[in-house]
């Protein structure tokens, strides 16, 4: 009982330390990338750490089994290096029995991996995708530059000043004209007028013919605020302004005053947003669409993702079977000698499952390959545990055969 508690405590502590180190290292790289995007104006700083949190289950899906395997390797390597395993073997406690003492921890790790793979990662991917979609919807409003025109479909927006925290815009000019025509040359015209009302009138009368079509619309407003929308369309409420309609032939215009005028910008529509990745689908949604012929994603992609989720938790069992024999070192070798080769062997098991996911998604093989691959990996780990015994029996049989030959001669 004391030995079991010691082993479970050591493996759990070492796994947590390795897991923390790998998470900080990988998420640190992603955090630097997001900081760069935020500095360039491509990401709101307020959602930066939220996005990192939602990406955490995505990394844990593969980091947690690797951390558990490294933790087992370090603990069992220490038992061999400090000759504690030799003492236990001399006392009648085999290596297999020592490995079975951590079975409760293996079961807990298996359940945790199932939760991460089946529920945690899809939830995190779905939440992160929603944030990216919200950022793309707010792109036109959030990244407006004062005293420059910003185009959005038929609308060209000019803002004299941006309010605090981008909650409102001041001295707004909106020009509606055909797509493909940019009013960049009108920036100087807008900057040269002092009176806000005269800006719009001067622009309407001095527009070149190539920028004007019949009944072009030009709107001036003292301020503008964004309207919350659930349909993915960016809407602005313009306050206290005038709306002009310009005739292309006569250069005459009509005007009307307003207290509030709402426009809908063309960018950020929901039908322009990218569909949810299959990694963001819940396991129940995958099971519901398992036998349906859906174009996006295809049936093979659903089978590949679902089989991948059911296969990954078995990496915990494979890690528990591989670590004891791979951690065995001879006296004076040190427990770090076999760590790197063992990590390569375990990563090879992970890469087999990842390559199977890609092959099944492309329709090259069927989803039957997952259980076959898992079974072969378990058999390989089982062989590694009994390799020394098999080799010893083969040597003994050869020695007996040679002895029999010598006696017969």
N, C-alpha and C positions, 0 to 999 in steps of 0.2 A: 504493500500500500504506500509506503514512504517513497519507494523507488518510482511508483507510478506518478505520485504527486510531483516529485522532482522533475521527471521527464516532461510531464505536461506543462509545468510552469516554465521550464527552460525553453521548450519548443515554442510555446505561446509568446513568451517575451522576445525571443530572437526573431520570430516571424513578424511581430509588431514593429520591431526596430527596422528590419529590412524593408517592410512594407512602407513605413514612414519615409525612409530614405528614397526609395524608388518613386513614391508619389511626389515628394518635393522636387526631385530631379526632373521628372516628366512634366508635371504641372508647371514647374518653373519655366520651362521652355515655352509652353503654351501661353503662360502669363506674359512673358516678354513679347510674344507675337501679338497678343491682344493689346498690350500697351502701345506698340507701334501703330496698330490700326486706330486706336483712340487718339494718338497724337496726330495722325493724318486726317482725323475727322470722320473716319469710317465706322466708328463704334462709340456709343454713348458710354462715358466713364461710369455712370451709375449702375450699369448692368454688367460690368466687367467681372466682379467677383461672384456675382450670381451665375454668370455663364461658366466660370471655373467650377463652381459647385455642381452644376448640372453635368459637367463633363467628367466628374470624378468617377461615377459608376462605369463609364465607358473604359477608363483606364484600369479600374479594379478588376474588370472581367478577366484580364490576362495577367495583371500584376500580382493578384492575390495568390493564385496557384504557384507562381514562380517564387514568391516570398515564402510561402509555406514549405516549398521544396528546399530552398536555401536554408531556412531555419532548421529543418530536419538534418540537412547535411552538416551544418555547423555543430549541432548538438551531438550527433552520432560520431562525427569526426573527433570531437573532444573526448568522447568515451574511449575511442580507440587510441588516441594520442597519449592520454593519461593512463593507459593500461587498465582502465576500469572495466572495459568490455572483457578483457582477458581474465580478470578476477571473477566476473560474473559467469563466464563460460566454465571456469574451473569449479565454480560452485554449483554447476548443473543448470544454469540459466542460459539458454541458447539465444542466439541473435534474433531469431524469429519470435521468441517469447518476449524479449525486450521490446521489439517493435510492436507487438500486440498490446503492450501496456498503454500505448498512446491511442488506442482505438477510440475512446470517448472524444478525444480532441479531433481525430480524423472525421468522426461523424458530425461534430459541430462545424468544422471547416467545410464539409460537403454540403451541409444545409445552407451555410452562409453563401457559398459559391452558387448554389441553386437559386437563392434569392436574388443575388446580383445579376445572374444571367437571365433569369426568367422575368424579373420585375424591375430591378434597379436600373439596368442599362436602358431598356426601352423607355422607361419613364424619363430618365435624364436626357436621352436623345430627343424625345418629343418636346420636352421643355426648352432645350437649347434651340431646336428648330423654330419653335414659336418666337423665341427672342430674336433670332436672326430675321424672321419674317417681319416682326414689328419694327426692327431697325431699318429694313428695306422700305417699309411703308412710310416711315417718318423721314426718309432720306431727303426729300425735296424741302421740307420745312426746316429741318434741323441744320442743314448745311448751307443755308442762304448766306451769301456774302454781301455786306452793305455796299450800296452804290455800284452794284453790278447786276446785269440782267441774268436771271436764271430761267431756263426754258423747261417747260413741262407740257408736252403735247402741243395743243394750239395756243397755250398761254405762255406769255413771257412776263416774268415778275421782276419788278425793280423795288428795292427797299432802301430807304434813306438811312434808317437807324434800327437796330435790334434792341428790344427791351431787355431788362435784367432776367437772367436765366432763360432767355428765349421764350418768354411767356407771351410776348406780343411784338408786333412789328409797327414801325412808324413811317409815315410818308410813303405809302405804298402806291405804286403804279402798275397796273395789269394791262397788258396788250394782248388781244386775241387776234391771231393772224394764221395763215396757212402754215402747215408743217414744212420744215426745210428752210424757212426764212428766219434769220437771227437778227435781232435788233441791237447788236453790239455797238454799231456806229451811233446809236442814240444815247449812249452813256454820257457823252460830253454835252448833248443837248439838255439832258435832265439835270446835270450838275450846274449848268450855267444859269438856270432860272432860280430866282430867290423866292418868289411867291409860290406857294404850293399849288394854288388853283391855276396860276398862269402856266405852270409846267405842263399840265395836261393839255391846255389849249394850244400852247406853242408846239407841242409834239404832234398834235392832231393836224395842225396846219402845215407843218414843215416836213412831214413824212415823205420820203421819196416814193415814186410811183411803184417801184418794185416791192415795197413793203406794204402796200395798201391793196386791199381788195374791196369789193362792194360790201358796205355795211361792216367794215372792221370795227371792233369794239375796243375802246380805251377807257379804263376805269382808274380814277384817282380816289384814294381814301386816306384819312388822317392816321388810321391805325387798323390793325388786323390781328385776329386771334385764331388759333387753330381749334377746330371742332372735333371732339372725340367721335370716332367712327369704328364700328365693328365689321364693316364690309371691306376694309382694306383700302378705301379711297381717301386721299388727303383732301380735307375740306377747310376752307378759310372763310371766316366771317369778316367782311370789310365794314368799317364803321365811319360814318360822317364823311361822305364823299360825293362824287359825281360820276355819272356814266355817260360816255360819249359814243355816238355811232357816226363813223366817218364814211362819206360817200366818195368812192374812188374817182369818179368822173369830174365832179364839180369841186371837190375838196371841201365841200360844205359838211357841217356836222350838226347833229342834234344832241342835246344834253338833258339829263334828268338828275335831280339830287336824290339822295337816299340817306337814311340813318343806319341801315344795316343791309348788306348785300352779300349773299353767300355764293361762292364758286367752288367747283370740284376740280381738282387738278388731275391730270391724266395718269400720273405716275403712281405706282404702288397699288394697283388693283389686285384683287385677290386672285384673279385668273392668271396673273403674271408671276405669282409666287411659285416657288418650286414645291413639288409634292413632297409629302412626308417620306423620309427614307424608310426602307423596310426594317432597319434596325430600331426605328421608333414605334413600330407596331407592337402592341401587347401580344403576349402569347395566346390569349383567348381569341384575338382577332386573326392571328395566323391559323389557329385551329379551325375557326369558322370559315376561312377562305381556302382551306387546304385542298379541297376537291373542286374549287370553282376555277373556271378559265378566265382569269382577269388579265388584261393586257399589261397593266403596270401596277404592281409587279407581276411577273409571270408565275405560273404554277411551280416551275422548277426553282425559282428564287425563294418562294415560300417554303418549299420542302428543304432547301439548303439552309435557310435561316433557322427553321424550327429544329432540324436535326443538329445543327451547330449548337443551339442552346441546350439540347438534351445531352450532347456529348461532352461539353466543357467541364461540368462538375466531376466527371470521371478522372480528370487530371489530378484531383486531390488524392484519389485512391492510388493512381499510378505513382504520384510523388511519394506517398507513404511506403509503397513497395520498392521503389528504386533507391531511395535514400540510404537505407541500412547497408545494402551490399556495396554501393558506390562510395560510401564514406569510409569503408574499411582501408586502413593504411597499416603498413608495417612499422615496427619500432624505429624511431629516429627519423621518420619521414615527415611528420608534421601533418596537422589536419587540413592544411590549405592545399596540399599537393593535388588532390583529386577534385577540388571544388570546381575549377574552370571546365575540365572535361565533362563532369557530371552536369553542369549547367547546359553545355552544348547538347548533351543527350536529351535532357528534358525539353529544351527549346525545340529540338527536332520533332519531338512528339507533338508539340503545339503547332508547329508548321505543317505537320501532316494534316491536322484537322482544318487548319485555315485553307490549305490547298484543296482539300476535299470540298469545302464550302464553295470555292470559286468554280471548281469543276462541275459540281452538281447544279449550281446556278446557271451555268452555260449549257447544261443538258448533256455533258460528255459522259457522265455516269449517273446511276440512279441513287436514290437516298439510302439504299441498302448498304452502301459503302461505309456509312457512319458506324453501325454496330459491328461490321467486320473489322474496321480499323481499330475501334476501341478494344475489341476482343484480342486482336493481334498485339496491341500495345500492352494489355494486361498479361498476356502470355509471355511477352518479352520480359516484363518486369518479374514475372514468376520464375522465368529461367535465370535471370540475374541473381535471384535469391538462392537458387539451388545449383549455381554454376560450379562452385567449389566442390560440392558434394558429388556432382556428376563427374567432374574431372578426376576426383580422388578415386571413385569407383572404376573409372576407365583405366587409371594407372594400376590399381590393384588387380584388375582382371588381366592386364598385360603381364604383370609380374608373375601371376599364377600360371599364365599360359607358358611363359618362358621357363618357369620352374618345372612344369610338367614335361616340357620338351627335354630339359636337362636330365630328369629322372628316367625318361623313356630311352634316352641315348645311352 
